[in-house]
């Protein structure tokens, strides 16, 4: 979720991160700044609910978790 008018962290950062993470999902909100949850709470919550409904939970074993934590 990214505000297209974010002046603190430009939307291009979100686009690059999205391209670097296969399977990720990026929602860019036009005319929204750094706080999309505060500026467009209904649209933000609808996007979050849609993401939760459409996305399978990640599966990770205890061993994989321990290895990822170092």
Residue, then its C-alpha position, 0 to 999 in steps of 0.5 A: x500500500x503506497x500513497x502516490x503523493x508520498x513526499x517522504x518515501x517516493x512511490x518509486x521505492x514501493x514499485x522497486x520493492x514490489x519488483x524485487x519480491x516475486x508474488x508481492x502485491x502493490x496497491x498505489x493510492x492516487x492523491x494520497x500521501x505518506x499515511x494512506x490508512x489515515x487519509x483514505x481509511x475506507x479504501x485502505x481497509x478494503x484493500x487490506x481485507x481483500x489482500x487477506x481474503x485472496x492470499x494464502x498464509x505463509x508456511x515456514x517450519x521451525x527450522x526455517x524460522x530459526x535459520x532465518x533468525x540467525 
